[in-house]
Amino acid sequence: MIYGKMWTVVKPTVGIPIFIAAVAISSFCVHLAIVSNTTWVKAFLQGNAPVMASSAAPMAAPMAAPVAKK
């Protein structure tokens, strides 16, 4: 373990829960920021279809299969 001496200062029963709580809080903050600062996430969670950009080229129709000659 790289930081083995750290546990001589901080007990694992204290340090590990603090570390896990810090990860959980930071993850919650990131997700909250994404939901708060974007419009497409809210629309997606409400079940709306994704909106394509108006500058995007329309999709080409699929090509027909070649006809086999007898």
N, CA, C and O atoms as a Maestro MAE file, in Angstrom:
{
 s_m_m2io_version
 :::
 2.0.0
}

f_m_ct {
 s_m_title
 :::
 protein
 m_atom[280] {
  # First column is atom index #
  i_m_mmod_type
  r_m_x_coord
  r_m_y_coord
  r_m_z_coord
  i_m_residue_number
  s_m_chain_name
  s_m_pdb_residue_name
  s_m_pdb_atom_name
  i_m_atomic_number
  :::
  1 25 0.849 -1.166 0.000 1 A "MET " " N  " 7
  2 3 0.000 0.000 0.000 1 A "MET " " CA " 6
  3 2 0.899 1.235 0.000 1 A "MET " " C  " 6
  4 15 1.837 1.325 0.792 1 A "MET " " O  " 8
  5 25 0.619 2.160 -0.865 2 A "ILE " " N  " 7
  6 3 1.470 3.334 -1.026 2 A "ILE " " CA " 6
  7 2 1.416 4.229 0.201 2 A "ILE " " C  " 6
  8 15 2.454 4.679 0.685 2 A "ILE " " O  " 8
  9 25 0.224 4.489 0.706 3 A "TYR " " N  " 7
  10 3 0.054 5.405 1.826 3 A "TYR " " CA " 6
  11 2 -0.219 4.641 3.122 3 A "TYR " " C  " 6
  12 15 -1.127 4.995 3.874 3 A "TYR " " O  " 8
  13 25 0.556 3.608 3.377 4 A "GLY " " N  " 7
  14 3 0.350 2.788 4.561 4 A "GLY " " CA " 6
  15 2 0.569 3.541 5.864 4 A "GLY " " C  " 6
  16 15 -0.087 3.250 6.864 4 A "GLY " " O  " 8
  17 25 1.480 4.503 5.865 5 A "LYS " " N  " 7
  18 3 1.759 5.260 7.087 5 A "LYS " " CA " 6
  19 2 0.637 6.228 7.445 5 A "LYS " " C  " 6
  20 15 0.578 6.725 8.569 5 A "LYS " " O  " 8
  21 25 -0.255 6.496 6.487 6 A "MET " " N  " 7
  22 3 -1.354 7.406 6.776 6 A "MET " " CA " 6
  23 2 -2.239 6.838 7.883 6 A "MET " " C  " 6
  24 15 -2.801 7.592 8.678 6 A "MET " " O  " 8
  25 25 -2.365 5.513 7.938 7 A "TRP " " N  " 7
  26 3 -3.260 4.899 8.916 7 A "TRP " " CA " 6
  27 2 -2.674 4.910 10.320 7 A "TRP " " C  " 6
  28 15 -3.346 4.517 11.274 7 A "TRP " " O  " 8
  29 25 -1.424 5.357 10.459 8 A "THR " " N  " 7
  30 3 -0.891 5.557 11.809 8 A "THR " " CA " 6
  31 2 -1.365 6.898 12.381 8 A "THR " " C  " 6
  32 15 -1.301 7.119 13.591 8 A "THR " " O  " 8
  33 25 -1.841 7.792 11.502 9 A "VAL " " N  " 7
  34 3 -2.343 9.093 11.928 9 A "VAL " " CA " 6
  35 2 -3.874 9.090 11.975 9 A "VAL " " C  " 6
  36 15 -4.481 9.618 12.907 9 A "VAL " " O  " 8
  37 25 -4.482 8.487 10.955 10 A "VAL " " N  " 7
  38 3 -5.948 8.438 10.854 10 A "VAL " " CA " 6
  39 2 -6.380 6.986 10.964 10 A "VAL " " C  " 6
  40 15 -5.882 6.129 10.233 10 A "VAL " " O  " 8
  41 25 -7.305 6.705 11.876 11 A "LYS " " N  " 7
  42 3 -7.804 5.338 12.024 11 A "LYS " " CA " 6
  43 2 -8.625 4.961 10.789 11 A "LYS " " C  " 6
  44 15 -9.367 5.791 10.264 11 A "LYS " " O  " 8
  45 25 -8.498 3.717 10.320 12 A "PRO " " N  " 7
  46 3 -9.293 3.284 9.162 12 A "PRO " " CA " 6
  47 2 -10.801 3.371 9.408 12 A "PRO " " C  " 6
  48 15 -11.569 3.570 8.467 12 A "PRO " " O  " 8
  49 25 -11.225 3.224 10.654 13 A "THR " " N  " 7
  50 3 -12.659 3.313 10.953 13 A "THR " " CA " 6
  51 2 -13.182 4.734 10.786 13 A "THR " " C  " 6
  52 15 -14.392 4.945 10.698 13 A "THR " " O  " 8
  53 25 -12.282 5.702 10.744 14 A "VAL " " N  " 7
  54 3 -12.666 7.097 10.519 14 A "VAL " " CA " 6
  55 2 -12.355 7.505 9.077 14 A "VAL " " C  " 6
  56 15 -13.177 8.149 8.426 14 A "VAL " " O  " 8
  57 25 -11.195 7.141 8.587 15 A "GLY " " N  " 7
  58 3 -10.737 7.591 7.274 15 A "GLY " " CA " 6
  59 2 -11.512 7.013 6.111 15 A "GLY " " C  " 6
  60 15 -11.816 7.728 5.155 15 A "GLY " " O  " 8
  61 25 -11.838 5.735 6.173 16 A "ILE " " N  " 7
  62 3 -12.539 5.098 5.056 16 A "ILE " " CA " 6
  63 2 -13.950 5.663 4.889 16 A "ILE " " C  " 6
  64 15 -14.326 5.989 3.763 16 A "ILE " " O  " 8
  65 25 -14.750 5.795 5.952 17 A "PRO " " N  " 7
  66 3 -16.072 6.411 5.757 17 A "PRO " " CA " 6
  67 2 -16.007 7.858 5.266 17 A "PRO " " C  " 6
  68 15 -16.859 8.283 4.485 17 A "PRO " " O  " 8
  69 25 -15.012 8.613 5.713 18 A "ILE " " N  " 7
  70 3 -14.870 9.996 5.234 18 A "ILE " " CA " 6
  71 2 -14.543 10.002 3.746 18 A "ILE " " C  " 6
  72 15 -15.077 10.820 2.996 18 A "ILE " " O  " 8
  73 25 -13.675 9.100 3.318 19 A "PHE " " N  " 7
  74 3 -13.317 9.007 1.902 19 A "PHE " " CA " 6
  75 2 -14.538 8.622 1.062 19 A "PHE " " C  " 6
  76 15 -14.788 9.226 0.019 19 A "PHE " " O  " 8
  77 25 -15.290 7.630 1.510 20 A "ILE " " N  " 7
  78 3 -16.475 7.199 0.760 20 A "ILE " " CA " 6
  79 2 -17.519 8.313 0.723 20 A "ILE " " C  " 6
  80 15 -18.159 8.521 -0.308 20 A "ILE " " O  " 8
  81 25 -17.698 9.020 1.816 21 A "ALA " " N  " 7
  82 3 -18.649 10.136 1.844 21 A "ALA " " CA " 6
  83 2 -18.209 11.246 0.893 21 A "ALA " " C  " 6
  84 15 -19.042 11.844 0.212 21 A "ALA " " O  " 8
  85 25 -16.911 11.524 0.842 22 A "ALA " " N  " 7
  86 3 -16.416 12.570 -0.057 22 A "ALA " " CA " 6
  87 2 -16.665 12.193 -1.517 22 A "ALA " " C  " 6
  88 15 -17.039 13.051 -2.317 22 A "ALA " " O  " 8
  89 25 -16.467 10.947 -1.869 23 A "VAL " " N  " 7
  90 3 -16.728 10.486 -3.241 23 A "VAL " " CA " 6
  91 2 -18.219 10.602 -3.558 23 A "VAL " " C  " 6
  92 15 -18.590 11.050 -4.643 23 A "VAL " " O  " 8
  93 25 -19.067 10.204 -2.621 24 A "ALA " " N  " 7
  94 3 -20.513 10.265 -2.847 24 A "ALA " " CA " 6
  95 2 -20.993 11.708 -2.990 24 A "ALA " " C  " 6
  96 15 -21.810 11.999 -3.864 24 A "ALA " " O  " 8
  97 25 -20.510 12.596 -2.165 25 A "ILE " " N  " 7
  98 3 -20.926 14.002 -2.225 25 A "ILE " " CA " 6
  99 2 -20.452 14.653 -3.515 25 A "ILE " " C  " 6
  100 15 -21.206 15.390 -4.150 25 A "ILE " " O  " 8
  101 25 -19.210 14.388 -3.908 26 A "SER " " N  " 7
  102 3 -18.713 14.984 -5.147 26 A "SER " " CA " 6
  103 2 -19.461 14.437 -6.362 26 A "SER " " C  " 6
  104 15 -19.733 15.184 -7.302 26 A "SER " " O  " 8
  105 25 -19.795 13.160 -6.357 27 A "SER " " N  " 7
  106 3 -20.566 12.580 -7.461 27 A "SER " " CA " 6
  107 2 -21.952 13.206 -7.533 27 A "SER " " C  " 6
  108 15 -22.439 13.517 -8.620 27 A "SER " " O  " 8
  109 25 -22.587 13.393 -6.382 28 A "PHE " " N  " 7
  110 3 -23.902 14.035 -6.348 28 A "PHE " " CA " 6
  111 2 -23.824 15.460 -6.894 28 A "PHE " " C  " 6
  112 15 -24.701 15.885 -7.646 28 A "PHE " " O  " 8
  113 25 -22.784 16.194 -6.519 29 A "CYS " " N  " 7
  114 3 -22.622 17.576 -6.995 29 A "CYS " " CA " 6
  115 2 -22.438 17.635 -8.504 29 A "CYS " " C  " 6
  116 15 -22.994 18.514 -9.162 29 A "CYS " " O  " 8
  117 25 -21.669 16.716 -9.053 30 A "VAL " " N  " 7
  118 3 -21.457 16.692 -10.502 30 A "VAL " " CA " 6
  119 2 -22.774 16.390 -11.223 30 A "VAL " " C  " 6
  120 15 -23.113 17.051 -12.204 30 A "VAL " " O  " 8
  121 25 -23.506 15.402 -10.739 31 A "HIS " " N  " 7
  122 3 -24.772 15.059 -11.372 31 A "HIS " " CA " 6
  123 2 -25.788 16.198 -11.243 31 A "HIS " " C  " 6
  124 15 -26.532 16.469 -12.185 31 A "HIS " " O  " 8
  125 25 -25.825 16.850 -10.113 32 A "LEU " " N  " 7
  126 3 -26.725 17.984 -9.929 32 A "LEU " " CA " 6
  127 2 -26.371 19.122 -10.884 32 A "LEU " " C  " 6
  128 15 -27.263 19.762 -11.441 32 A "LEU " " O  " 8
  129 25 -25.093 19.375 -11.075 33 A "ALA " " N  " 7
  130 3 -24.663 20.422 -11.997 33 A "ALA " " CA " 6
  131 2 -25.058 20.085 -13.432 33 A "ALA " " C  " 6
  132 15 -25.467 20.972 -14.181 33 A "ALA " " O  " 8
  133 25 -24.945 18.835 -13.821 34 A "ILE " " N  " 7
  134 3 -25.324 18.436 -15.183 34 A "ILE " " CA " 6
  135 2 -26.817 18.617 -15.390 34 A "ILE " " C  " 6
  136 15 -27.241 19.163 -16.409 34 A "ILE " " O  " 8
  137 25 -27.615 18.166 -14.438 35 A "VAL " " N  " 7
  138 3 -29.071 18.283 -14.571 35 A "VAL " " CA " 6
  139 2 -29.510 19.744 -14.527 35 A "VAL " " C  " 6
  140 15 -30.443 20.125 -15.233 35 A "VAL " " O  " 8
  141 25 -28.864 20.553 -13.721 36 A "SER " " N  " 7
  142 3 -29.262 21.952 -13.573 36 A "SER " " CA " 6
  143 2 -28.846 22.823 -14.756 36 A "SER " " C  " 6
  144 15 -29.529 23.801 -15.060 36 A "SER " " O  " 8
  145 25 -27.757 22.498 -15.422 37 A "ASN " " N  " 7
  146 3 -27.197 23.383 -16.440 37 A "ASN " " CA " 6
  147 2 -27.410 22.915 -17.870 37 A "ASN " " C  " 6
  148 15 -26.871 23.522 -18.795 37 A "ASN " " O  " 8
  149 25 -28.171 21.864 -18.074 38 A "THR " " N  " 7
  150 3 -28.455 21.428 -19.435 38 A "THR " " CA " 6
  151 2 -29.961 21.321 -19.625 38 A "THR " " C  " 6
  152 15 -30.704 21.116 -18.665 38 A "THR " " O  " 8
  153 25 -30.401 21.460 -20.862 39 A "THR " " N  " 7
  154 3 -31.825 21.329 -21.149 39 A "THR " " CA " 6
  155 2 -32.165 19.942 -21.664 39 A "THR " " C  " 6
  156 15 -33.285 19.467 -21.473 39 A "THR " " O  " 8
  157 25 -31.214 19.287 -22.315 40 A "TRP " " N  " 7
  158 3 -31.529 18.005 -22.920 40 A "TRP " " CA " 6
  159 2 -31.698 16.900 -21.887 40 A "TRP " " C  " 6
  160 15 -32.435 15.947 -22.141 40 A "TRP " " O  " 8
  161 25 -31.045 16.990 -20.731 41 A "VAL " " N  " 7
  162 3 -31.191 15.956 -19.709 41 A "VAL " " CA " 6
  163 2 -32.610 15.979 -19.150 41 A "VAL " " C  " 6
  164 15 -33.231 14.931 -18.970 41 A "VAL " " O  " 8
  165 25 -33.116 17.173 -18.878 42 A "LYS " " N  " 7
  166 3 -34.481 17.283 -18.371 42 A "LYS " " CA " 6
  167 2 -35.481 16.732 -19.378 42 A "LYS " " C  " 6
  168 15 -36.420 16.030 -19.004 42 A "LYS " " O  " 8
  169 25 -35.282 17.048 -20.655 43 A "ALA " " N  " 7
  170 3 -36.175 16.545 -21.692 43 A "ALA " " CA " 6
  171 2 -36.075 15.029 -21.807 43 A "ALA " " C  " 6
  172 15 -37.087 14.349 -21.977 43 A "ALA " " O  " 8
  173 25 -34.875 14.504 -21.717 44 A "PHE " " N  " 7
  174 3 -34.673 13.059 -21.804 44 A "PHE " " CA " 6
  175 2 -35.356 12.343 -20.641 44 A "PHE " " C  " 6
  176 15 -35.990 11.306 -20.836 44 A "PHE " " O  " 8
  177 25 -35.228 12.889 -19.437 45 A "LEU " " N  " 7
  178 3 -35.839 12.259 -18.280 45 A "LEU " " CA " 6
  179 2 -37.363 12.350 -18.323 45 A "LEU " " C  " 6
  180 15 -38.040 11.537 -17.693 45 A "LEU " " O  " 8
  181 25 -37.915 13.315 -19.047 46 A "GLN " " N  " 7
  182 3 -39.362 13.422 -19.209 46 A "GLN " " CA " 6
  183 2 -39.887 12.523 -20.325 46 A "GLN " " C  " 6
  184 15 -41.098 12.407 -20.508 46 A "GLN " " O  " 8
  185 25 -38.987 11.890 -21.068 47 A "GLY " " N  " 7
  186 3 -39.390 10.958 -22.121 47 A "GLY " " CA " 6
  187 2 -39.503 11.576 -23.490 47 A "GLY " " C  " 6
  188 15 -40.050 10.946 -24.395 47 A "GLY " " O  " 8
  189 25 -39.009 12.782 -23.680 48 A "ASN " " N  " 7
  190 3 -39.073 13.418 -24.992 48 A "ASN " " CA " 6
  191 2 -38.016 12.832 -25.913 48 A "ASN " " C  " 6
  192 15 -36.955 12.397 -25.466 48 A "ASN " " O  " 8
  193 25 -38.320 12.827 -27.203 49 A "ALA " " N  " 7
  194 3 -37.376 12.323 -28.193 49 A "ALA " " CA " 6
  195 2 -36.219 13.302 -28.331 49 A "ALA " " C  " 6
  196 15 -36.401 14.502 -28.128 49 A "ALA " " O  " 8
  197 25 -35.030 12.809 -28.675 50 A "PRO " " N  " 7
  198 3 -33.901 13.730 -28.858 50 A "PRO " " CA " 6
  199 2 -34.133 14.639 -30.066 50 A "PRO " " C  " 6
  200 15 -34.696 14.217 -31.076 50 A "PRO " " O  " 8
  201 25 -33.698 15.874 -29.948 51 A "VAL " " N  " 7
  202 3 -33.855 16.852 -31.018 51 A "VAL " " CA " 6
  203 2 -32.575 16.870 -31.823 51 A "VAL " " C  " 6
  204 15 -31.486 17.046 -31.277 51 A "VAL " " O  " 8
  205 25 -32.712 16.687 -33.129 52 A "MET " " N  " 7
  206 3 -31.538 16.712 -33.998 52 A "MET " " CA " 6
  207 2 -31.203 18.160 -34.320 52 A "MET " " C  " 6
  208 15 -32.096 18.999 -34.437 52 A "MET " " O  " 8
  209 25 -29.928 18.447 -34.461 53 A "ALA " " N  " 7
  210 3 -29.491 19.797 -34.804 53 A "ALA " " CA " 6
  211 2 -30.001 20.159 -36.191 53 A "ALA " " C  " 6
  212 15 -30.024 19.308 -37.080 53 A "ALA " " O  " 8
  213 25 -30.408 21.408 -36.390 54 A "SER " " N  " 7
  214 3 -30.964 21.826 -37.676 54 A "SER " " CA " 6
  215 2 -29.905 21.839 -38.773 54 A "SER " " C  " 6
  216 15 -30.245 21.754 -39.953 54 A "SER " " O  " 8
  217 25 -28.643 21.942 -38.411 55 A "SER " " N  " 7
  218 3 -27.589 21.969 -39.418 55 A "SER " " CA " 6
  219 2 -27.154 20.569 -39.830 55 A "SER " " C  " 6
  220 15 -26.335 20.418 -40.737 55 A "SER " " O  " 8
  221 25 -27.686 19.559 -39.184 56 A "ALA " " N  " 7
  222 3 -27.291 18.194 -39.521 56 A "ALA " " CA " 6
  223 2 -27.910 17.793 -40.858 56 A "ALA " " C  " 6
  224 15 -29.053 18.140 -41.156 56 A "ALA " " O  " 8
  225 25 -27.143 17.064 -41.648 57 A "ALA " " N  " 7
  226 3 -27.635 16.601 -42.944 57 A "ALA " " CA " 6
  227 2 -28.644 15.477 -42.719 57 A "ALA " " C  " 6
  228 15 -28.468 14.651 -41.824 57 A "ALA " " O  " 8
  229 25 -29.692 15.448 -43.526 58 A "PRO " " N  " 7
  230 3 -30.677 14.379 -43.364 58 A "PRO " " CA " 6
  231 2 -30.053 13.031 -43.708 58 A "PRO " " C  " 6
  232 15 -29.137 12.939 -44.526 58 A "PRO " " O  " 8
  233 25 -30.567 12.000 -43.072 59 A "MET " " N  " 7
  234 3 -30.022 10.664 -43.328 59 A "MET " " CA " 6
  235 2 -30.465 10.178 -44.698 59 A "MET " " C  " 6
  236 15 -31.606 10.405 -45.101 59 A "MET " " O  " 8
  237 25 -29.584 9.521 -45.402 60 A "ALA " " N  " 7
  238 3 -29.895 8.987 -46.719 60 A "ALA " " CA " 6
  239 2 -30.746 7.729 -46.555 60 A "ALA " " C  " 6
  240 15 -30.635 7.006 -45.565 60 A "ALA " " O  " 8
  241 25 -31.590 7.490 -47.543 61 A "ALA " " N  " 7
  242 3 -32.426 6.297 -47.516 61 A "ALA " " CA " 6
  243 2 -31.538 5.067 -47.713 61 A "ALA " " C  " 6
  244 15 -30.532 5.140 -48.418 61 A "ALA " " O  " 8
  245 25 -31.898 3.948 -47.101 62 A "PRO " " N  " 7
  246 3 -31.074 2.753 -47.272 62 A "PRO " " CA " 6
  247 2 -31.130 2.265 -48.720 62 A "PRO " " C  " 6
  248 15 -32.149 2.414 -49.393 62 A "PRO " " O  " 8
  249 25 -30.050 1.694 -49.182 63 A "MET " " N  " 7
  250 3 -29.969 1.204 -50.544 63 A "MET " " CA " 6
  251 2 -30.748 -0.098 -50.669 63 A "MET " " C  " 6
  252 15 -30.783 -0.901 -49.737 63 A "MET " " O  " 8
  253 25 -31.367 -0.303 -51.813 64 A "ALA " " N  " 7
  254 3 -32.109 -1.537 -52.071 64 A "ALA " " CA " 6
  255 2 -31.119 -2.663 -52.324 64 A "ALA " " C  " 6
  256 15 -30.016 -2.448 -52.827 64 A "ALA " " O  " 8
  257 25 -31.543 -3.870 -51.962 65 A "ALA " " N  " 7
  258 3 -30.697 -5.042 -52.204 65 A "ALA " " CA " 6
  259 2 -30.658 -5.344 -53.691 65 A "ALA " " C  " 6
  260 15 -31.667 -5.169 -54.375 65 A "ALA " " O  " 8
  261 25 -29.520 -5.795 -54.214 66 A "PRO " " N  " 7
  262 3 -29.454 -6.118 -55.654 66 A "PRO " " CA " 6
  263 2 -30.333 -7.325 -55.970 66 A "PRO " " C  " 6
  264 15 -30.470 -8.251 -55.170 66 A "PRO " " O  " 8
  265 25 -30.916 -7.282 -57.148 67 A "VAL " " N  " 7
  266 3 -31.795 -8.356 -57.611 67 A "VAL " " CA " 6
  267 2 -30.934 -9.427 -58.249 67 A "VAL " " C  " 6
  268 15 -30.112 -9.144 -59.121 67 A "VAL " " O  " 8
  269 25 -31.130 -10.662 -57.807 68 A "ALA " " N  " 7
  270 3 -30.369 -11.774 -58.378 68 A "ALA " " CA " 6
  271 2 -30.923 -12.126 -59.752 68 A "ALA " " C  " 6
  272 15 -32.137 -12.212 -59.938 68 A "ALA " " O  " 8
  273 25 -30.014 -12.331 -60.726 69 A "LYS " " N  " 7
  274 3 -30.418 -12.700 -62.079 69 A "LYS " " CA " 6
  275 2 -30.474 -14.217 -62.184 69 A "LYS " " C  " 6
  276 15 -29.668 -14.928 -61.585 69 A "LYS " " O  " 8
  277 25 -31.450 -14.699 -62.965 70 A "LYS " " N  " 7
  278 3 -31.582 -16.146 -63.135 70 A "LYS " " CA " 6
  279 2 -30.852 -16.633 -64.342 70 A "LYS " " C  " 6
  280 15 -30.863 -17.829 -64.629 70 A "LYS " " O  " 8
  :::
 }
 m_bond[279] {
  # First column is bond index #
  i_m_from
  i_m_to
  i_m_order
  :::
  1 1 2 1
  2 2 3 1
  3 3 4 2
  4 3 5 1
  5 5 6 1
  6 6 7 1
  7 7 8 2
  8 7 9 1
  9 9 10 1
  10 10 11 1
  11 11 12 2
  12 11 13 1
  13 13 14 1
  14 14 15 1
  15 15 16 2
  16 15 17 1
  17 17 18 1
  18 18 19 1
  19 19 20 2
  20 19 21 1
  21 21 22 1
  22 22 23 1
  23 23 24 2
  24 23 25 1
  25 25 26 1
  26 26 27 1
  27 27 28 2
  28 27 29 1
  29 29 30 1
  30 30 31 1
  31 31 32 2
  32 31 33 1
  33 33 34 1
  34 34 35 1
  35 35 36 2
  36 35 37 1
  37 37 38 1
  38 38 39 1
  39 39 40 2
  40 39 41 1
  41 41 42 1
  42 42 43 1
  43 43 44 2
  44 43 45 1
  45 45 46 1
  46 46 47 1
  47 47 48 2
  48 47 49 1
  49 49 50 1
  50 50 51 1
  51 51 52 2
  52 51 53 1
  53 53 54 1
  54 54 55 1
  55 55 56 2
  56 55 57 1
  57 57 58 1
  58 58 59 1
  59 59 60 2
  60 59 61 1
  61 61 62 1
  62 62 63 1
  63 63 64 2
  64 63 65 1
  65 65 66 1
  66 66 67 1
  67 67 68 2
  68 67 69 1
  69 69 70 1
  70 70 71 1
  71 71 72 2
  72 71 73 1
  73 73 74 1
  74 74 75 1
  75 75 76 2
  76 75 77 1
  77 77 78 1
  78 78 79 1
  79 79 80 2
  80 79 81 1
  81 81 82 1
  82 82 83 1
  83 83 84 2
  84 83 85 1
  85 85 86 1
  86 86 87 1
  87 87 88 2
  88 87 89 1
  89 89 90 1
  90 90 91 1
  91 91 92 2
  92 91 93 1
  93 93 94 1
  94 94 95 1
  95 95 96 2
  96 95 97 1
  97 97 98 1
  98 98 99 1
  99 99 100 2
  100 99 101 1
  101 101 102 1
  102 102 103 1
  103 103 104 2
  104 103 105 1
  105 105 106 1
  106 106 107 1
  107 107 108 2
  108 107 109 1
  109 109 110 1
  110 110 111 1
  111 111 112 2
  112 111 113 1
  113 113 114 1
  114 114 115 1
  115 115 116 2
  116 115 117 1
  117 117 118 1
  118 118 119 1
  119 119 120 2
  120 119 121 1
  121 121 122 1
  122 122 123 1
  123 123 124 2
  124 123 125 1
  125 125 126 1
  126 126 127 1
  127 127 128 2
  128 127 129 1
  129 129 130 1
  130 130 131 1
  131 131 132 2
  132 131 133 1
  133 133 134 1
  134 134 135 1
  135 135 136 2
  136 135 137 1
  137 137 138 1
  138 138 139 1
  139 139 140 2
  140 139 141 1
  141 141 142 1
  142 142 143 1
  143 143 144 2
  144 143 145 1
  145 145 146 1
  146 146 147 1
  147 147 148 2
  148 147 149 1
  149 149 150 1
  150 150 151 1
  151 151 152 2
  152 151 153 1
  153 153 154 1
  154 154 155 1
  155 155 156 2
  156 155 157 1
  157 157 158 1
  158 158 159 1
  159 159 160 2
  160 159 161 1
  161 161 162 1
  162 162 163 1
  163 163 164 2
  164 163 165 1
  165 165 166 1
  166 166 167 1
  167 167 168 2
  168 167 169 1
  169 169 170 1
  170 170 171 1
  171 171 172 2
  172 171 173 1
  173 173 174 1
  174 174 175 1
  175 175 176 2
  176 175 177 1
  177 177 178 1
  178 178 179 1
  179 179 180 2
  180 179 181 1
  181 181 182 1
  182 182 183 1
  183 183 184 2
  184 183 185 1
  185 185 186 1
  186 186 187 1
  187 187 188 2
  188 187 189 1
  189 189 190 1
  190 190 191 1
  191 191 192 2
  192 191 193 1
  193 193 194 1
  194 194 195 1
  195 195 196 2
  196 195 197 1
  197 197 198 1
  198 198 199 1
  199 199 200 2
  200 199 201 1
  201 201 202 1
  202 202 203 1
  203 203 204 2
  204 203 205 1
  205 205 206 1
  206 206 207 1
  207 207 208 2
  208 207 209 1
  209 209 210 1
  210 210 211 1
  211 211 212 2
  212 211 213 1
  213 213 214 1
  214 214 215 1
  215 215 216 2
  216 215 217 1
  217 217 218 1
  218 218 219 1
  219 219 220 2
  220 219 221 1
  221 221 222 1
  222 222 223 1
  223 223 224 2
  224 223 225 1
  225 225 226 1
  226 226 227 1
  227 227 228 2
  228 227 229 1
  229 229 230 1
  230 230 231 1
  231 231 232 2
  232 231 233 1
  233 233 234 1
  234 234 235 1
  235 235 236 2
  236 235 237 1
  237 237 238 1
  238 238 239 1
  239 239 240 2
  240 239 241 1
  241 241 242 1
  242 242 243 1
  243 243 244 2
  244 243 245 1
  245 245 246 1
  246 246 247 1
  247 247 248 2
  248 247 249 1
  249 249 250 1
  250 250 251 1
  251 251 252 2
  252 251 253 1
  253 253 254 1
  254 254 255 1
  255 255 256 2
  256 255 257 1
  257 257 258 1
  258 258 259 1
  259 259 260 2
  260 259 261 1
  261 261 262 1
  262 262 263 1
  263 263 264 2
  264 263 265 1
  265 265 266 1
  266 266 267 1
  267 267 268 2
  268 267 269 1
  269 269 270 1
  270 270 271 1
  271 271 272 2
  272 271 273 1
  273 273 274 1
  274 274 275 1
  275 275 276 2
  276 275 277 1
  277 277 278 1
  278 278 279 1
  279 279 280 2
  :::
 }
}
